[in-house]
Amino acid sequence: MRIFLSIFEVILILTLFFIFSTSSVAISTIIDFMGQANLPTGLLYNNTEVGGLSGITYNPEQQVYYAISDDSSNKNKARFYTLNIDLSSGSLPETGVSVIGVTQLLTETGETFTKDSLDPEGIAFSGNSVFIASEGNFYGNILDFIKEFSLQGKLLRSLPIPEKFRDKNWSKNQGVRSNLSLESLTITPDKNYLFTASENALIQDGEIANLDRGTPSRILRYNLQTNQPDREFLYFTDPLANSSFIAEQYDRQGLVDLLAIDQEHLISLERSFSLGLGYTIKLFLVNLEKADNIQELESIKLANSEILPVEKTLLLNLNSLNILIDNIEGLTWGSPLPEGGRSLILISDNNFMSLQTTQIIALRINPNVVSPEGL
């Protein structure tokens, strides 16, 4: 289904994009829905249950996708899956997704991860390996991490997490909140930088999102040549889209994935959920060029002057596709399309629940969109 805009809307939004970016990056507003496929809960592959797919990334050389399961070594050992997604016809048929491989993650000692020792959520292909982000296990005093693994699952290196993102004393006075930690992960096309972000505000930075306001997340950039974080940016999410009122403790709004266009421009994925009302999923264009570097600020509340956050512009509210939207958490560039343009692939986490499925959505962005060079 194609998303049509009036002439006025097209002119207005294209004008906003021109103002929004001072570089040569220009984003078209025309996005095509190319179809969806669903993998059922309970699907088995090599004696593992395929589910909890919270992040996805694309290997253009092999033309396959890697999807990380957020199973914390409970149902099966921590792992990622290799998927084939067939867009050769210019659309995604219901039968267009297949699981073709599974890879277990290994610790420093070459062993598989023990039960509840991690909560893998994000994955990014580096060119010959994958980086994986884990939210950790707050209640089990397990710290979050970003680690690089070979395509065979061998641990290669770990990236340092800034102290402000952690509370080593588990006093709940600073750092990421439980289950609102590092979900997003993406690498720039030149392979020089890796981005991640807190799903919601650090405890010392502010409150979680609600109906009245968004939450101040931090986007964190790593220099992969030095293996060190070198920039942080302030990102405000949208407010919570809806509230169930009867079970507000299950309301959730946050930044769950990022996709790098280049080192200054990203696509962000925000997910909003309210019990009984379902999901609202939005994609935004993010511009870092004018944003302040807040790396030295332990708390944005203590800033001596106003902080300039990243600029973001709505690209697509998936609810406008008029399809049932599940728990979309992952985003990646996909394969080139026969009629031109870039494909975007989105994937949902089924939470290993029978009422949900693993939903894969394919979108096509107009050919004059700037996409990662060489992909």
Disulfide bonds with the S-S distance in Angstrom:
none
